[in-house]
């Protein structure tokens, strides 16, 4: 029974339909929080590739406030630092601020820059 007491149930919303049904979703007993997927939400709203569009941002901000008001934990993925901070200010309790592939790419770019990899390497070999 100890494991059940420590369980956290999160649902993810990524569509206009889910946003319009948010109040009903929040009424479901046992849901502890709601994670917002801004990229898929923006695509579903007709703004693919632009989760920073004002209409998408308004939907996200309203959802965070509504989730928090229902006593649930709002969360979101946002690599843009200014928006991540804004969501925390609005009441988001968890904000994923990095995307694994982006973090890996930026780290590789930084490492390559430190070693002068802007010059093309030909015939490079090594263990990795």
N, C-alpha and C positions, 0 to 999 in steps of 0.2 A: 504493500500500500504506500510505502514511502515514495516509490518512483511515480506513482499516480499523482501524489501531492506536489511533486516537483515538475510535472509536465506543463508545458506552455504550448497552447494551440494558436497558431497564427494562420490567417488566411491571406491570400494575395488578391488584390483587385487591379485589373489592367484594362478595363473596358468602360465605355460610357454606361452600358447596361449595369455593370457592377456598381458604378458610382451612383446611378439612379436608385439602386436597391440597397445602398449602404445602410440606411436605417434598419431595414429588415435583417441584414447581415449582422449588424451590431446587436440585434435582439436575440440572436442564437445563443443559447446557454452553452457555456464551455469555451467560447472563443475568447481568447485573452488579448489578441491584438490583430491589427490589420496592416499588412505590408503593401505599399503602393508601388506599382511598377511603372515609372514615368515613360520609359521608351515605348512600351507596348500601348500604354494609355494614349500617348500622343499620336501614335499610328492609328489607333482606333478612332480617335477624334478627328482624323483627317490631316494631321500635322506630322506625318512620318519624319523621323529624324530631327524633330524640333520640340523636345520636351520643355523647352524654355518659352514656347509660345504663350502669350498672355492668357488665352483661354484654358490651356492645359494647366498653367500655374494657378489660375483661379480655382480650377477643379481640385487640384492637389491641396491647396491651402484650405479650402472649405472642408475637404475630407479630413485633413489632420485635425482641425478644430472640432469637427463632428465626432471623430473617433475618440478624441481625448475627453470630450464632454460626456460621452457614453461610459467613461471609466475604463476604456480599453487602451492598449498601447499602440500608438501609431508609429509606423516605420516606413522608410523609403530608401531607395538607392539613388545617390546623387554625387557624382564626382566633382561637380562645380562647387567650390568651397563656399562661395557667397550664398548660393541657394541652400547648401547643406546647413549653414549657420541659420539661415532664415527659417528653415523647417524646425530646427531645434528651438528657436525662439517661439515658434507657433505652438510648440508642445510635442513635437515628435520625440519619442523616447529612444529610438535607435535609428541611426542614419548610417548606411553603408556608404562610405566616402571613397571607396576604391573599387575598381573592376579588375579582376585578376589579370586579364589579358592586357589591359592598359598599363597596369603597374609593371608587368613583366616587360612590355615594350619600352616604357620610359626608363626602366632600370637598364635594359640592354643598350638603349641609345646613350645614356649617361656613361656607361662603362666604355662603350666604343669611343665616345668623344674623349674620355680621359686617356685613352691609349692611341689617339691619333688615327682612328679607323676611318676618318673621312677620306683617306687615301685608299684606293682600291688595293686589296690584298690579293695577290695571285699565287697560286700554288701553296697556299697555307695549309699546313697539316698539323695534326695534333690529336691528342686523346679525345678531345671534344670538338 
